[in-house]
């Protein structure tokens, strides 16, 4: 049983966020997956954050962060850096509330996500090759224009908003004893881990990242925040580094998460195709990684031990043989349909 260290974000904050964001963010369905259940030998549920108005979980955190601001501060507007989904979420919230928003992006953000942000009325600034450059520009704009910078992950209100997913899962499926969650900067996993550990301390919390530049995984393994190189990946939503002045998410993931599994680009591609063919779900790479971890639970080559709780190089084999139920957070669907169609054509055997 993992004890919860004293973090400045609490289960009460997450419950308050759940009430606050009602009406802006949806309470999403938990879909039983009969194909994955048969494959792993225990019930598997898919938490469909793809049914959010913006197609991804990020709407929860963005809504909670903006709605938590004093009205006078909120009216001055918001600015952020994003790999795409957070930017779309913040743009949606800003348009709904009638406030200005500027979204700073790197050159690596897919065009479909750039277009989604513009369609929702936010100003887009594309600057630099990586998220560090976009972050620096966003922080400069916030200071110059008197706007509020809303971090895509390392913000207490954002983390509390993402944690509302765990509240819903454990109410929708009380027998769940394993949560599988995509991991990037740690806002999603951090919030879910806080809520899940508070409600069910013995629950297993398993993260999944791309093998190319997995910032949180590499930082926890090193025992400190480390820089990673951003490489093009199907899981573009999971790309990017963790700032060295990180306040919350590194410690949350380090202290509360049992392990983080890494997937190759081929495994991510097969997960996207599997979701489309067998689950009738359109998923971006970052949204499909949890499914990818279950498709081949005993031979994920890039696993690394996290402290004394990790799975080492054993994949998810021991976890899928537990007696309870699994919930997988399916985090986003913002993928170019032409790219997904190409993957389906290239993976006819899935």
N, C-alpha and C positions, 0 to 999 in steps of 0.2 A: 504494500500500500504506500503510495506516494503522498507525503504531507505537503500541503500548500504553504510555501513561504509567504511572508508578509508583503504582498504587492499592493501598490496604491490603487489598483482597480479591483473591485470586489464583485461578488455575485449580486449584491444589491444594485450596483451600478449597471450590471448587465440586465437585470430585471427592469430597471428604470428605462434603459435604452429600448427594450422590447415594447414598452408602452409608448414611448416617445415617438418611435418611427412608424407606428401603425398608421396606415393611410398613405405613406410614401413608399415603404418597402413592404413586399408581400410576405405572408407566412407560406412558405413553399411546401409542396408535397414531398412525402417520403415514399418512393415507389419501390415495391418489392421487385427484385430482379430474379426471376426464376432461372434464367440461364446461368448467372453467376452463382446462385445458390446451389444448383446442381454441380457446378464445376468445383466448388470448394467444400461442399458437404455440410454447410451450415447456412442459415438464412442470411441473405445479403439485401440491404436496402440502399437505394440511391437517393440522396437528398438533392432535389432538383433546384439548385439555385439558378439554373438556366431559365426558370420561369419568372424571375424578377423582371420588372419593366425594362431594365437595361441589359438583361441577359446574363447577369453575373452577380455574385454575392456582394460586391463592393458597394452596392447601393445602401446596405444596412449601415456600414460604418460612416459613409459620407453623410447620410441623412442624420445620424445621431450627432456627428461632429458639428454640422451647421445648425441644427436645431438647438444645440447646447449653448450656442453663442448668444450673448445679450443682443437684443434687437438692434441697438444703435451700431454695434460692431458688425453684425450680420449685413446690414444695409450697405456697408462700404465694400462688400464683395469678398470673394475667396479666390485663392490661387493655389495651384498644386503642380507637382510633377507626377507623371503617370506612365506606365507601360501600356495604357489604353483603357482598361476596364474601370479603374478608379476615376480617370478623367471623364468617362462617359457618365459615371454615377454622379460626380460632383456637378457636371453640366446639367444633368436632369434635375437634381435638387435645386440648383440655382435658378433654372428657368421656372420651376414650379413655384418657388418662393419669390420670384421677381427680383433677383439680385444679380450683379455682374459676376462673371467667373472667367479666369484665364487658366488655360491648361498648357503646361510646358511639357514637351515630348522630345525624346531623342529621335535620331534618324532611323532607328531600328523598329519603331512602332509600325505595325502593319497598317496599310492604307485603309482597310475596312474599319479599323478602330479610330483612325484620324477622322474619317468621314462621319462616324457615329457621333463623335464629340461635336463636330461642326453642326451637324443636323440638330443637335440639342441646344444650339444657340451660344455656346461658349466661344471665346476667342482662343485660337490655337497658336502657340509659339513652338516651332520646331528648332531646336538648338543643340548642336553637338552630336557626337556619335554614341554616347552612352548616357545612362540615367544620372550619373554624377553631374555631368554638365547641365542637364535639364534641371536638376535639383538646385544647383547654384543659381541658375537664372531665375527660377521661381522664387527663391528666397530673396533675391535682390529686388524683384518686382514687388513682393509683399512689403518690403521695407520702404521702397520708394513711393508706392501708391497708397499705403495705409490699409492694405487688404490683409485678410487673415490667411496664413499658409496652413493648409490642411494636409498633413502627411498622409501618404497612401497606406501607411501601416504603423508608424511609431508615434501614435497619438492615443491618449487614454480613451477619448470618446469614440474614436474609430475602432479600437480594440473591443470596447464594450459592445459596440454595434455588431461586430462580427460574431461575438460570443453568443448573441441571441440564437444563432443556428443550433448550438448545443441544447439550449432550452427546449427548442421545438423538437429536435430529434428524440430526446429522452422522454418527452411527453407523448410523442407519436409512436414510439417503439420502446417501451420500458425494459425489454429484455436485452437491448443492445449492450454489449460489454466491450466492443472494440470500435473505435472511430478511426477512419483512414481519411487524411486531410492533406490537400496540396500545401506545400510550404515554399514561400518565397522570402519576403521580408519578415514574415512571422505575425502579421496582424491577424490573419484568419486563424492560424493555428494557436496563437497566443490567447485570443479571446475564447475560442472553443475549449482550449485546455483549462483555462480558469474556471469556466462555467461547469465543464464536465467533472473536473476534480472536486469542485465544491459540492456537486450533487451526488457524485458516485466516485469516491476516492480510488477505488480499485480498478477503474476502467482503463483499458489499454488505449494509448494515444500514439498513432503511427503516422508520421509525415511521409510525403512523397515529393521528390524534386526531380528536375532534369539533371543528367550527369554533367552537362556543360555549364560550368560556373555556378554550382549550387551554394550560394553565399551562406545561408544559415547552417547547412550541414557542415561545410568546411570550417566555419567559425567555431561551432561547438566542438568539433573534433580537435581543433587547435587550442581550445581553451581561451580564445580571445577573438575579437572581430578581425577578420582578414579580408583583404581586397581580392576580388575575383575578376577575371576577364569576361566581359560579355561576348558570348559567341551566338551566332544565329541558331535558334532552336524552334522546333514546333511548339514548345511550351513557352512562347514569348512572354506570356503573362507572369511567368516565374523568374524571368531574368532580372538582373540588377544586383548591385551590392548593398551592403548594410552600412550606413554611415557610422563612422567611428564614435560619434557622440550619441549613439543609440541609447534611449532611456528605458525602454520597456521590453521590446519583443525578444531580444537576444536572451535576456535572463528568463523570460517566461518559457521559451522553447528549451533552453538549456535545463531548466529545473523541473519542467512538467512533462516533457515529451519523452516517450519510451525509446523511439528510434526514428530515423529518417532513411527511407529507401530511395535510391537513385535509379532512374530509368534512362536507358539509351534512347537515341532518336528513333531507332527501329521499334522499340517497345512502345514508345509514345504513339507512333504511327499506327501500330496494330491495335492499340487501345482505342484510338479515335475511330478506326474502321469497325472494330468489334461493337462499340457503342452504337454506331449507325446501323449496322446490319442486324444485330441481335436485340438491341434495346430501342431502336428507332429514335435515337438521340443524335442531334447535331452538336458536337462538342469541339471546342478548341483544345489544343494540346494540353494546356495547363488544367483544363477542366476534366480531362480524361485520365490523368496520371494515377488516380486512385484505382480506377478500373484496371489500368495497366499493371499495377502492383499485384492485383489478384489473379491476373491471367497466367502468371508464371511465378507462383509464390515461393518455390523452392530453389530458383536459380536466377535471382536478380544479382548480376555480377558486381554491381558497384556499391553494395551495402558496406557500411563501416560502423563499428561499434561506437555507441555514445555512452561514455561512462560505464557503469556496471550494469545498466539496464538494457543495453543494446542487444540487437539480434546478431551482431557480428556479420558474418557472411552467409547466414543461414536463410536469408530471405524472410518471407512471412509464413513459412511452413508451420512453426509452432503456434502461431497466432490463429491461423485458419482452422486448426484442430481443436481450439477451445470450444466450450459447450454452448456459449451464448450466441448472440446475433451480431452481425457486422453492419455498420452504416458507413457509407462512402459519400463524402461531400463532392458532388459534381458541380464545380464552381463557376463554369462559364461556357457560353456557346458562340462567342464572337470570333468566328473563323470565316475566311473567304470560302464560299461554297465551291468555287472552282478548285481550290487547293484540296478540300476534302474529297471532291469527286476524283481527283487524280490519285489520292491515296487509296481510295476504294478500288480503283482500277488496277493499282499496283499490288494489292494485297487480296487477291481473289480467294486465297486459302483460309482467310480468317473466319 
